Amino acid sequence: MKIQRALISVSDKTGLVEFARELAALGIEIISTGGTAKLLQKENIQTTEISAYTGFPEMMDGRVKTLHPKVHGGLLHLRDNPEHVAQAAEHGIQPIDLVVVNLYPFEKTIAKPDVTLDEAIEQIDIGGPSMLRSAAKNYRSVTVVTDPADYADVAEILKANDGETTLQLRERLAIKVFVTTSNTTAPLPTSSTRKRNARAVLASAFRSSRSFATAKIRTRLRRSTATSTSTLKSSTARNFPTTTSSISPPRRN
């Protein structure tokens, strides 16, 4: 599938500039958000900010920026479905063929001994998993990259195939997305199983819908509510201060 347009929004910017340069050299249009866009522009990589693309500003400390029909319609519409294509054209929705997103550092945040509940909540990613899962759901047409370790492989395949990715690559990357964003209540497939039957793994991943972040938050809340009645007040004050003055906005930008 030839890539014409990419959406990039990352927390971990490892290797991003080099990868974006490869994309730009292939003539791929880049759309980006907040700090990611600023970094790419600083490196003289032509980038369209997400607010300019959607016609709607980022708001609420970055909580709302990519949850827009031009983003998810561009990811989810089926390229071989005439009705989808017609609806996209009617509403000015252009296809987005590549998504490069990694998530807020939720696990690192809650590992801090002095983290507050409010700080942990601010690291629950909404837009990132939504874009990843939209792109992975439509993996037959959309390439989705959530791990910087995959940048080199994707760039190599793009250059070797005149700006196109292979179905095999898209399936592999989609599996990684579903494993990353899904709860692990059921045993995950082994590496050999993934290689042997990619579509079966995708189907299994679809069935696992609760996010890792939600599971971690629930665990933390259960621990806090297990405190005895006599010590609950002091424990809550110590572990989950109510002040929000020092809370940082979401980390992927």
Secondary structure, 3 states (H helix, E strand, C coil): CECCEEEEECCCCCCHHHHHHHHHHCCCEEEECHHHHHHHHHCCCCCEEHHHHHCCCCECCCCECCCCHHHHHHHHCCCCCHHHHHHHHHCCCCCCCEEEECCCCHHHHHHCCCCCHHHHHHCCCCHHHHHHHHHHHCCCCCEEECCHHHHHHHHHHHHHCCCECCHHHHHHHHHHHHHHHCCCCCCCCCHHHHHHCHHHHHHHHHHCCCCHHHHHHHHHHHHHHCCCHHHHHHHHHHHCCCCCCCCCCCCCC
